[in-house]
Amino acid sequence: MFSYDLFSVGDDLLPSTPINVPIAVSGGEKEENVEEPFLNRSKQLTTINDFFRIRMFNGHHDLQSECQNEVLEFVKQNLKDLVKYLSNK
């Protein structure tokens, strides 16, 4: 699991190098210029589209501090879903 500012890296990668890893992205509803359609672009970075997840939190860019419990639940649920997904492969 890693974090990055979405398209500071993604614009360099799109669309030529999708990777075979599940992706879950999140954003803050109060972040400037970050909306779900923008985050949805990161789906182009993976070849595993059936696991792709997006979640918007009621916060700014510093989601881990502002929405700590919700972010933790999002991460935990995605890890559970990932284990289930991989066990069905």
Secondary structure as UniProt FT lines:
FT   HELIX           6..13
FT   TURN            14..16
FT   STRAND          24..28
FT   TURN            29..30
FT   TURN            32..33
FT   HELIX           36..40
FT   HELIX           41..45
FT   HELIX           49..51
FT   STRAND          53..57
FT   HELIX           63..66
FT   HELIX           68..87
//
